[in-house]
Amino acid sequence: MVMSCVAYVIRMGIMSSKSALNAPEEAIQFIISEFYDQVVTLSTHPHVCHVIQRIQEHCSDPKTQRIVIHEVLQSVSMLAQDQYGNYDVQHVLEHVKPHEWSCITYK
């Protein structure tokens, strides 16, 4: 439900993905937590894929960062070939730790 609301708001131009995450993190954590287990779906959505990148940039919660990166890495081959998902893969590649590279090169 939250995902479709976020997609609608961004698609209609009511807010950008950047402004969606300008609120204090505590105030939007309920939205971010709705994205757990849906990162791949969000990454392939034309209007919501940028939200995943903004979460990586602006969310300081290590748990959230791990969840997002883990979900992208689990589907890195598929997302790298997707017209929208590849942007999230590129963004994750800029932020992963050295030990996470083995997961990427293996796939």
N, C-alpha and C positions, 0 to 999 in steps of 0.2 A: 504494500500500500504506500509506504513512504517513498519507495523507489519511483512509482508512477507519478506521485505528486511532485517530486524533485524534477523528474524528466519534463513534466508539463510546465512547471514554472520556468525552467531554463529554456525550453523550446519556444514558449510564448514571449521570451525576451524580458520577462518580468525581473529576472535577476541573472547575473552571469555566474558561472561556476566559481569564479574568484570571490564574488561578493557573498556567495552562499556560505563560505567558510570564514568570513571576516568577523563573525560573532564570536564571543568567548567560547573556547572549546567546551567548557562545562555545559553551556547552553545548547550546544548542538550535538552532544555526545549521543543522545537518543537517536538522532538521524544517522550518525556514523555507524552506530552499532547495528542498525538495520541493514547495513551494507555487508556485514559479515556473512560469509558463505554465498555472496552474490557478486563478488568482485569481478569474476569472469564475465558474467552477464552484463554488468555495468560497463566493463571495459569495451565491450563490442557495441554499445549503444551510441548512436551518433551525437546525442545531446548530453549524455551523462558521463561519457568516457573521461572528460577533463576533470570531473569531480574526484576521481581516484588520484589523479596527479596532485590536485590541491590538498587532498587529505595527507599525502606524503609530505608535501611542503609545509603545511601549517599545523598538523596534529603532532603534539609533543608526547603523547601517550605511547610508550614503547610497545605496549600490548597491541594497540591499534596498528602501529607501524609494522610489527611482525606479522599480524594477520593479513594485512594488505599485501605485503611482499611475498609471503608464503603462498597466498592464493594465486598471485600472478605467476610465480615461479612454477607452481604445479601445472599450469597450462601454457607455459612459455612458448612452446612450439606452435600451438594453435593461435595464440594471441599475436605472435610475431607475424603471422600471415594475414591477420585480419586488418581491414582498412582503418579501423579505429583502435583496436586493441594494441597494434604495434606501437602507438604513441605511449601507452602505459608501460609496455615492456621497455621501451627506450628510457623512460623516466625511472623505472625500477633499476635498470642497469647503471644509471648514474648514482644510485644511492645504496646499492647492496654492499655488504661487507665482503672481504676477500674469500672467506670460507664458503660463501653462498655461490661463488662463481662455478664451483664444481657441479652444482645442480644444473646450471645453465649449459655448460659445455657438454654435459652428459646427454642432455636432451637434444 
